[in-house]
Amino acid sequence: MPIIGLIAAESLSLLGNQIAAVAIPILVLQYTNSPLVAGIASVGNIIPIILAAILGGRAIDRFGAWNTSIAADILSFFSVLTLPLAFIYFDEVSPLLIFLLVFLGALFDPTGTSARQTLVPSLASLSGKSLQKINSWRGGLENGADFLGPIIGVALIGASGIINTFFINAATFLLCAGIFCIVVPKRVQASRDHEDAALSGINFVFKHPQIRTLAIIGMIGNCVILPFLSLLLPVLTTSKFDSNTLLGISLSVFGLAATIGATSFSVLSNRFSRSAIYYGGLLVTGGSIILCAFATNQYEVVLSSGLAGLLLGAGNPLSQTILQEETPEMMAGKVFTSFSAIHFIGGSFGLLLAGFMTELSNVEQVLIQTGSLLMALAIFGWYRLPLLTSNSEN
């Protein structure tokens, strides 16, 4: 039950995030009609992940993952409410204020996510299941939230408007905290290490060969993947095809395909090398992003989006497994938050760059350029930065 409760709480939190991920770009594009402003607003959803490396890791290791997870979810519940309340009580909301409110809404979420992640090894051991199998389940449900979130988001936007979708997002954080309190046993571990949390975590990441590879490749990969999902796909579907529904369907199909990939990770890991799973996913995703640029109808956009997520979904549980295998428990909070921050630094830069490039040219050209970059990265990593099987599995 504890591991089931942990996974259920993670899935609810991610479901709310995916609802907001659909609503935010649609809201900003409708209000400003500017891809660059949409990119800036999306960065407001990412910067908290970077800040979590400085403050979140320290909180997790000092106060315990259980306490930090509960506190982060409760604070997220209140902070997410600020954006819809601003649109209710103010006649005009500036792009800068949108950025600040999106930032506030996402401020506590990354710390809560990392706190739950640090509990996985001990709860997996308690359940008697391997990390590969647990992370395959977690990855499947995480991508299941990616699949259901856009569907629910688009349905709520159509039924009650964009503003109300954010109330659903807030409610999922509160429910997540409630499940965690009831099902997951409290296990506080205060760290005796008084080093700077961010510096210690980053040092560990870059000193460990496998984790360093995942961090660097993930950072560059996120420079392409995050803008594709958060900016380029919304611009393509709403500008070229004039359909919010197409965006929701495309993101849902991407999430469904990624779910299939994630749940297949345990089986794939017994048949293929870690390099084949990880870099193969990036290679297929890069090619699929290029295909989106040449789509002439909505069906081709949906098909390309699904192909983009298929093998990519297995990469997340693989990364989680390697992190959990190689990171000492007492510094897990520092390492996990630092690892996420490194990834999303690339995503923040990519969003701004993609928004700027789309303003200057068109979304099709940007899709071709970014997809080609991801394919080149996958080929380079496959041959020059292989991922090795852990000693425990040999």
Kinemage of the C-alpha trace (Angstrom):
@kinemage 1
@onewidth
@group {chain A} dominant
@subgroup {mainchain}
@vectorlist {calphas} color= white
{ca met a 1} P 0.000 0.000 0.000
{ca pro a 2} L 2.735 2.605 0.710
{ca ile a 3} L 4.245 2.328 -2.766
{ca ile a 4} L 0.758 2.350 -4.316
{ca gly a 5} L -0.078 5.477 -2.324
{ca leu a 6} L 3.141 7.158 -3.418
{ca ile a 7} L 2.476 6.405 -7.088
{ca ala a 8} L -1.164 7.529 -6.797
{ca ala a 9} L -0.120 10.820 -5.195
{ca glu a 10} L 2.498 11.388 -7.908
{ca ser a 11} L -0.048 10.683 -10.643
{ca leu a 12} L -2.609 13.130 -9.239
{ca ser a 13} L -0.041 15.886 -8.950
{ca leu a 14} L 1.147 15.288 -12.511
{ca leu a 15} L -2.445 15.178 -13.786
{ca gly a 16} L -3.068 18.677 -12.452
{ca asn a 17} L 0.171 19.894 -14.005
{ca gln a 18} L -0.810 18.559 -17.418
{ca ile a 19} L -4.180 20.268 -17.239
{ca ala a 20} L -2.374 23.544 -16.595
{ca ala a 21} L 0.174 22.766 -19.337
{ca val a 22} L -2.659 22.835 -21.878
{ca ala a 23} L -4.427 25.854 -20.418
{ca ile a 24} L -1.416 28.180 -19.973
{ca pro a 25} L -0.211 28.368 -23.621
{ca ile a 26} L -3.784 28.604 -24.933
{ca leu a 27} L -4.536 31.393 -22.460
{ca val a 28} L -1.406 33.377 -23.345
{ca leu a 29} L -1.698 32.852 -27.116
{ca gln a 30} L -5.334 33.965 -27.057
{ca tyr a 31} L -4.521 36.983 -24.923
{ca thr a 32} L -1.300 38.181 -26.624
{ca asn a 33} L -1.146 36.283 -29.965
{ca ser a 34} L 2.629 36.123 -29.427
{ca pro a 35} L 4.700 32.899 -29.433
{ca leu a 36} L 7.522 34.780 -27.696
{ca val a 37} L 5.272 35.817 -24.777
{ca ala a 38} L 3.973 32.229 -24.598
{ca gly a 39} L 7.564 31.029 -24.369
{ca ile a 40} L 8.319 33.549 -21.605
{ca ala a 41} L 5.235 32.448 -19.665
{ca ser a 42} L 6.271 28.795 -20.005
{ca val a 43} L 9.687 29.671 -18.586
{ca gly a 44} L 7.835 30.874 -15.481
{ca asn a 45} L 6.715 27.278 -15.052
{ca ile a 46} L 10.294 25.985 -15.287
{ca ile a 47} L 12.463 28.400 -13.276
{ca pro a 48} L 11.099 26.954 -9.963
{ca ile a 49} L 12.646 23.611 -10.936
{ca ile a 50} L 16.028 25.311 -11.108
{ca leu a 51} L 15.462 27.091 -7.789
{ca ala a 52} L 14.531 23.761 -6.212
{ca ala a 53} L 18.170 22.703 -6.612
{ca ile a 54} L 19.152 25.524 -4.248
{ca leu a 55} L 16.382 25.355 -1.641
{ca gly a 56} L 14.408 22.164 -2.266
{ca gly a 57} L 17.292 19.724 -1.880
{ca arg a 58} L 18.285 21.305 1.415
{ca ala a 59} L 14.701 21.047 2.712
{ca ile a 60} L 14.354 17.380 1.713
{ca asp a 61} L 17.613 16.270 3.308
{ca arg a 62} L 17.188 18.403 6.430
{ca phe a 63} L 13.464 17.956 7.247
{ca gly a 64} L 12.767 14.600 5.603
{ca ala a 65} L 11.106 13.691 2.321
{ca trp a 66} L 7.711 12.913 3.891
{ca asn a 67} L 7.382 16.282 5.640
{ca thr a 68} L 8.661 18.181 2.617
{ca ser a 69} L 6.245 16.438 0.238
{ca ile a 70} L 3.201 17.285 2.363
{ca ala a 71} L 4.265 20.899 2.876
{ca ala a 72} L 5.039 21.400 -0.830
{ca asp a 73} L 1.633 20.063 -1.917
{ca ile a 74} L -0.273 22.278 0.518
{ca leu a 75} L 1.701 25.363 -0.531
{ca ser a 76} L 1.165 24.455 -4.201
{ca phe a 77} L -2.595 24.283 -3.610
{ca phe a 78} L -2.678 27.911 -2.482
{ca ser a 79} L -0.153 29.249 -4.988
{ca val a 80} L -1.882 27.725 -8.036
{ca leu a 81} L -5.090 29.578 -7.122
{ca thr a 82} L -3.438 32.967 -7.722
{ca leu a 83} L -3.633 32.887 -11.544
{ca pro a 84} L -7.399 32.257 -11.912
{ca leu a 85} L -8.169 34.669 -9.075
{ca ala a 86} L -6.201 37.396 -10.871
{ca phe a 87} L -8.327 36.993 -13.990
{ca ile a 88} L -11.488 36.992 -11.915
{ca tyr a 89} L -10.756 40.154 -9.929
{ca phe a 90} L -8.720 42.237 -12.453
{ca asp a 91} L -9.991 43.612 -15.744
{ca glu a 92} L -6.554 43.459 -17.393
{ca val a 93} L -3.607 41.156 -16.680
{ca ser a 94} L -0.235 42.075 -18.193
{ca pro a 95} L 2.123 39.448 -19.712
{ca leu a 96} L 4.597 40.195 -16.905
{ca leu a 97} L 1.963 39.460 -14.280
{ca ile a 98} L 1.044 36.245 -16.116
{ca phe a 99} L 4.700 35.194 -15.941
{ca leu a 100} L 4.917 35.983 -12.212
{ca leu a 101} L 1.693 34.133 -11.394
{ca val a 102} L 2.706 31.083 -13.439
{ca phe a 103} L 6.039 31.172 -11.607
{ca leu a 104} L 4.307 31.329 -8.212
{ca gly a 105} L 1.962 28.493 -9.149
{ca ala a 106} L 4.868 26.207 -9.993
{ca leu a 107} L 7.177 27.309 -7.184
{ca phe a 108} L 6.687 24.439 -4.728
{ca asp a 109} L 5.857 21.591 -7.107
{ca pro a 110} L 9.426 20.532 -8.073
{ca thr a 111} L 10.465 20.114 -4.436
{ca gly a 112} L 7.436 17.928 -3.732
{ca thr a 113} L 8.164 15.817 -6.810
{ca ser a 114} L 11.798 15.275 -5.808
{ca ala a 115} L 10.789 14.493 -2.212
{ca arg a 116} L 8.514 11.679 -3.401
{ca gln a 117} L 11.243 10.408 -5.700
{ca thr a 118} L 13.711 10.030 -2.823
{ca leu a 119} L 11.278 7.721 -1.012
{ca val a 120} L 11.040 5.251 -3.907
{ca pro a 121} L 14.054 3.000 -3.074
{ca ser a 122} L 13.007 2.365 0.542
{ca leu a 123} L 9.334 1.831 -0.364
{ca ala a 124} L 10.313 -0.429 -3.268
{ca ser a 125} L 12.388 -2.509 -0.845
{ca leu a 126} L 9.423 -2.634 1.552
{ca ser a 127} L 7.173 -3.893 -1.247
{ca gly a 128} L 9.688 -6.533 -2.368
{ca lys a 129} L 9.732 -5.241 -5.958
{ca ser a 130} L 12.746 -4.237 -8.070
{ca leu a 131} L 13.472 -0.615 -8.912
{ca gln a 132} L 13.077 -1.404 -12.614
{ca lys a 133} L 9.550 -2.718 -12.082
{ca ile a 134} L 8.523 0.091 -9.691
{ca asn a 135} L 9.892 2.781 -12.005
{ca ser a 136} L 8.168 1.130 -14.947
{ca trp a 137} L 4.857 1.462 -13.064
{ca arg a 138} L 5.659 5.026 -12.028
{ca gly a 139} L 6.660 5.966 -15.548
{ca gly a 140} L 3.505 4.398 -16.957
{ca leu a 141} L 1.221 6.290 -14.601
{ca glu a 142} L 3.213 9.492 -15.040
{ca asn a 143} L 2.751 9.307 -18.781
{ca gly a 144} L -0.835 8.232 -18.188
{ca ala a 145} L -1.310 11.607 -16.515
{ca asp a 146} L 0.262 13.162 -19.617
{ca phe a 147} L -2.360 11.310 -21.656
{ca leu a 148} L -5.416 12.155 -19.533
{ca gly a 149} L -4.418 15.710 -18.565
{ca pro a 150} L -4.791 17.276 -22.024
{ca ile a 151} L -8.113 15.491 -22.601
{ca ile a 152} L -9.494 16.761 -19.296
{ca gly a 153} L -7.948 20.192 -19.883
{ca val a 154} L -9.505 20.629 -23.330
{ca ala a 155} L -12.860 19.324 -22.055
{ca leu a 156} L -12.821 21.798 -19.153
{ca ile a 157} L -11.806 24.665 -21.422
{ca gly a 158} L -14.704 23.849 -23.741
{ca ala a 159} L -17.221 23.347 -20.946
{ca ser a 160} L -16.354 26.054 -18.435
{ca gly a 161} L -13.514 28.189 -19.823
{ca ile a 162} L -9.773 28.331 -19.287
{ca ile a 163} L -9.837 29.974 -15.867
{ca asn a 164} L -11.707 27.163 -14.147
{ca thr a 165} L -9.191 24.547 -15.255
{ca phe a 166} L -6.682 25.987 -12.800
{ca phe a 167} L -9.012 25.214 -9.892
{ca ile a 168} L -8.786 21.537 -10.891
{ca asn a 169} L -5.014 21.812 -10.839
{ca ala a 170} L -5.101 23.262 -7.311
{ca ala a 171} L -7.456 20.536 -6.090
{ca thr a 172} L -5.138 17.752 -7.276
{ca phe a 173} L -2.347 19.048 -5.017
{ca leu a 174} L -4.639 19.020 -1.992
{ca leu a 175} L -5.832 15.502 -2.760
{ca cys a 176} L -2.215 14.417 -3.296
{ca ala a 177} L -1.283 15.648 0.190
{ca gly a 178} L -4.276 13.821 1.695
{ca ile a 179} L -3.382 10.483 0.100
{ca phe a 180} L 0.228 10.867 1.195
{ca cys a 181} L -0.772 11.546 4.804
{ca ile a 182} L -3.014 8.491 4.984
{ca val a 183} L -1.139 5.818 3.041
{ca val a 184} L 2.594 6.593 3.011
{ca pro a 185} L 4.363 5.973 6.362
{ca lys a 186} L 6.170 8.929 7.877
{ca arg a 187} L 9.911 8.456 7.788
{ca val a 188} L 11.899 11.571 8.622
{ca gln a 189} L 15.638 11.510 7.966
{ca ala a 190} L 17.476 14.690 8.833
{ca ser a 191} L 20.826 15.051 7.158
{ca arg a 192} L 23.888 15.812 9.255
{ca asp a 193} L 25.637 17.264 6.203
{ca his a 194} L 25.784 21.050 6.430
{ca glu a 195} L 27.388 21.606 3.013
{ca asp a 196} L 25.642 23.825 0.520
{ca ala a 197} L 22.870 21.625 -0.866
{ca ala a 198} L 22.992 22.786 -4.477
{ca leu a 199} L 26.812 22.685 -4.708
{ca ser a 200} L 27.010 19.218 -3.145
{ca gly a 201} L 24.327 17.811 -5.443
{ca ile a 202} L 25.789 19.325 -8.605
{ca asn a 203} L 29.275 18.092 -7.677
{ca phe a 204} L 27.971 14.549 -7.250
{ca val a 205} L 26.140 14.682 -10.599
{ca phe a 206} L 29.205 15.801 -12.542
{ca lys a 207} L 31.627 13.455 -10.767
{ca his a 208} L 29.547 10.355 -11.517
{ca pro a 209} L 30.078 9.284 -15.185
{ca gln a 210} L 26.630 7.785 -15.835
{ca ile a 211} L 24.644 10.483 -14.050
{ca arg a 212} L 26.788 13.180 -15.692
{ca thr a 213} L 25.936 11.727 -19.114
{ca leu a 214} L 22.214 11.662 -18.327
{ca ala a 215} L 22.355 15.236 -17.008
{ca ile a 216} L 24.162 16.710 -20.021
{ca ile a 217} L 22.244 14.778 -22.690
{ca gly a 218} L 18.996 15.462 -20.839
{ca met a 219} L 19.752 19.185 -20.631
{ca ile a 220} L 20.365 19.465 -24.387
{ca gly a 221} L 17.447 17.147 -25.157
{ca asn a 222} L 15.099 19.217 -23.024
{ca cys a 223} L 16.180 22.260 -25.062
{ca val a 224} L 14.227 20.603 -27.905
{ca ile a 225} L 11.540 18.441 -26.272
{ca leu a 226} L 10.113 20.976 -23.829
{ca pro a 227} L 9.668 23.744 -26.443
{ca phe a 228} L 8.085 21.196 -28.790
{ca leu a 229} L 5.400 20.251 -26.258
{ca ser a 230} L 4.915 23.614 -24.538
{ca leu a 231} L 5.278 26.045 -27.441
{ca leu a 232} L 5.826 24.703 -30.964
{ca leu a 233} L 3.003 22.147 -30.914
{ca pro a 234} L 0.524 24.708 -29.463
{ca val a 235} L 1.557 27.244 -32.132
{ca leu a 236} L 1.306 24.636 -34.914
{ca thr a 237} L -2.137 23.397 -33.889
{ca thr a 238} L -3.713 26.754 -33.032
{ca ser a 239} L -2.151 28.893 -35.798
{ca lys a 240} L -1.786 26.537 -38.768
{ca phe a 241} L -4.806 24.323 -38.078
{ca asp a 242} L -6.819 26.727 -35.871
{ca ser a 243} L -7.800 23.995 -33.396
{ca asn a 244} L -7.438 23.887 -29.612
{ca thr a 245} L -8.933 20.403 -29.738
{ca leu a 246} L -6.116 19.224 -32.000
{ca leu a 247} L -3.601 20.390 -29.373
{ca gly a 248} L -5.357 18.409 -26.654
{ca ile a 249} L -5.590 15.294 -28.829
{ca ser a 250} L -1.952 15.541 -29.943
{ca leu a 251} L -0.654 15.937 -26.391
{ca ser a 252} L -2.891 13.092 -25.236
{ca val a 253} L -1.659 10.758 -27.970
{ca phe a 254} L 1.920 11.736 -27.101
{ca gly a 255} L 1.178 10.891 -23.457
{ca leu a 256} L -0.517 7.595 -24.361
{ca ala a 257} L 2.433 6.529 -26.507
{ca ala a 258} L 4.870 7.548 -23.758
{ca thr a 259} L 2.795 5.521 -21.276
{ca ile a 260} L 3.183 2.439 -23.441
{ca gly a 261} L 6.921 3.060 -23.631
{ca ala a 262} L 7.275 3.606 -19.874
{ca thr a 263} L 5.297 0.515 -18.882
{ca ser a 264} L 7.399 -1.503 -21.329
{ca phe a 265} L 10.664 -0.382 -19.716
{ca ser a 266} L 10.973 -3.402 -17.427
{ca val a 267} L 10.600 -5.746 -20.432
{ca leu a 268} L 12.796 -3.633 -22.716
{ca ser a 269} L 15.586 -3.523 -20.106
{ca asn a 270} L 15.831 -7.330 -20.262
{ca arg a 271} L 16.226 -7.336 -24.060
{ca phe a 272} L 18.067 -4.177 -25.025
{ca ser a 273} L 20.981 -2.160 -23.694
{ca arg a 274} L 20.368 1.011 -21.731
{ca ser a 275} L 21.967 3.017 -24.544
{ca ala a 276} L 19.586 1.534 -27.116
{ca ile a 277} L 16.548 2.378 -24.990
{ca tyr a 278} L 17.609 5.914 -24.059
{ca tyr a 279} L 19.231 7.145 -27.264
{ca gly a 280} L 16.825 5.238 -29.477
{ca gly a 281} L 13.985 7.170 -27.863
{ca leu a 282} L 15.681 10.509 -28.541
{ca leu a 283} L 16.397 9.510 -32.152
{ca val a 284} L 12.772 8.561 -32.878
{ca thr a 285} L 11.486 11.690 -31.129
{ca gly a 286} L 13.748 13.963 -33.177
{ca gly a 287} L 12.546 12.379 -36.418
{ca ser a 288} L 8.921 12.718 -35.332
{ca ile a 289} L 9.342 16.422 -34.559
{ca ile a 290} L 10.613 16.904 -38.115
{ca leu a 291} L 7.580 15.015 -39.448
{ca cys a 292} L 5.288 17.491 -37.658
{ca ala a 293} L 6.775 20.263 -39.805
{ca phe a 294} L 5.647 18.497 -42.980
{ca ala a 295} L 2.147 17.608 -41.713
{ca thr a 296} L -0.545 18.704 -44.158
{ca asn a 297} L -3.563 17.609 -42.125
{ca gln a 298} L -4.547 17.067 -38.507
{ca tyr a 299} L -4.199 13.283 -38.661
{ca glu a 300} L -0.528 13.566 -39.548
{ca val a 301} L 0.074 15.895 -36.588
{ca val a 302} L -1.554 13.402 -34.218
{ca leu a 303} L 0.388 10.464 -35.681
{ca ser a 304} L 3.717 12.307 -35.484
{ca ser a 305} L 3.003 13.357 -31.885
{ca gly a 306} L 2.311 9.772 -30.887
{ca leu a 307} L 5.482 8.519 -32.557
{ca ala a 308} L 7.461 11.228 -30.726
{ca gly a 309} L 6.454 9.832 -27.337
{ca leu a 310} L 6.636 6.100 -27.986
{ca leu a 311} L 10.237 5.239 -27.106
{ca leu a 312} L 10.871 8.486 -25.255
{ca gly a 313} L 8.576 7.227 -22.479
{ca ala a 314} L 11.031 4.476 -21.520
{ca gly a 315} L 13.843 6.992 -20.994
{ca asn a 316} L 12.346 8.504 -17.831
{ca pro a 317} L 12.122 5.298 -15.732
{ca leu a 318} L 15.598 4.385 -16.994
{ca ser a 319} L 17.001 7.706 -15.736
{ca gln a 320} L 15.151 7.315 -12.437
{ca thr a 321} L 16.525 3.811 -11.963
{ca ile a 322} L 20.131 4.885 -12.572
{ca leu a 323} L 19.751 7.838 -10.168
{ca gln a 324} L 18.268 5.652 -7.443
{ca glu a 325} L 20.910 2.939 -7.906
{ca glu a 326} L 23.884 5.282 -7.728
{ca thr a 327} L 22.858 8.006 -5.250
{ca pro a 328} L 23.442 7.621 -1.480
{ca glu a 329} L 20.164 7.965 0.415
{ca met a 330} L 21.387 10.714 2.739
{ca met a 331} L 22.072 13.094 -0.158
{ca ala a 332} L 19.290 11.963 -2.495
{ca gly a 333} L 17.318 15.199 -2.125
{ca lys a 334} L 20.302 17.309 -3.187
{ca val a 335} L 21.184 15.097 -6.138
{ca phe a 336} L 17.640 14.645 -7.491
{ca thr a 337} L 16.780 18.358 -7.335
{ca ser a 338} L 20.141 19.314 -8.884
{ca phe a 339} L 19.660 16.735 -11.646
{ca ser a 340} L 16.203 18.120 -12.477
{ca ala a 341} L 17.502 21.687 -12.411
{ca ile a 342} L 20.274 20.856 -14.901
{ca his a 343} L 17.702 19.296 -17.233
{ca phe a 344} L 15.362 22.241 -17.111
{ca ile a 345} L 18.032 24.885 -17.591
{ca gly a 346} L 18.135 23.569 -21.154
{ca gly a 347} L 14.345 23.668 -21.345
{ca ser a 348} L 14.200 27.319 -20.259
{ca phe a 349} L 16.800 28.348 -22.828
{ca gly a 350} L 15.052 26.292 -25.511
{ca leu a 351} L 11.666 27.904 -24.857
{ca leu a 352} L 13.043 31.420 -25.189
{ca leu a 353} L 15.076 30.519 -28.275
{ca ala a 354} L 12.188 28.680 -29.940
{ca gly a 355} L 9.822 31.582 -29.233
{ca phe a 356} L 12.293 34.065 -30.698
{ca met a 357} L 12.983 31.894 -33.764
{ca thr a 358} L 9.262 31.356 -34.389
{ca glu a 359} L 8.657 35.094 -34.250
{ca leu a 360} L 11.372 35.647 -36.897
{ca ser a 361} L 10.543 32.759 -39.230
{ca asn a 362} L 7.770 30.159 -38.928
{ca val a 363} L 6.990 27.172 -36.773
{ca glu a 364} L 7.723 24.617 -39.525
{ca gln a 365} L 11.322 25.751 -39.924
{ca val a 366} L 11.876 25.706 -36.162
{ca leu a 367} L 10.472 22.164 -35.938
{ca ile a 368} L 12.909 20.956 -38.619
{ca gln a 369} L 15.892 22.631 -36.975
{ca thr a 370} L 15.166 21.422 -33.439
{ca gly a 371} L 14.264 17.884 -34.550
{ca ser a 372} L 17.545 17.636 -36.480
{ca leu a 373} L 19.468 18.785 -33.396
{ca leu a 374} L 17.852 16.060 -31.267
{ca met a 375} L 18.661 13.349 -33.815
{ca ala a 376} L 22.306 14.468 -33.997
{ca leu a 377} L 22.487 14.464 -30.188
{ca ala a 378} L 21.100 10.913 -30.019
{ca ile a 379} L 23.600 9.576 -32.574
{ca phe a 380} L 26.536 11.284 -30.839
{ca gly a 381} L 25.505 10.044 -27.393
{ca trp a 382} L 24.898 6.486 -28.568
{ca tyr a 383} L 28.450 6.140 -29.895
{ca arg a 384} L 30.421 8.434 -27.567
{ca leu a 385} L 28.544 8.362 -24.204
{ca pro a 386} L 27.179 4.820 -23.677
{ca leu a 387} L 25.055 3.964 -20.638
{ca leu a 388} L 26.315 0.906 -18.781
{ca thr a 389} L 24.378 -1.715 -16.833
{ca ser a 390} L 24.781 -1.357 -13.054
{ca asn a 391} L 27.001 -3.779 -11.145
{ca ser a 392} L 23.989 -4.973 -9.169
{ca glu a 393} L 22.423 -6.310 -12.340
{ca asn a 394} L 25.496 -8.132 -13.601
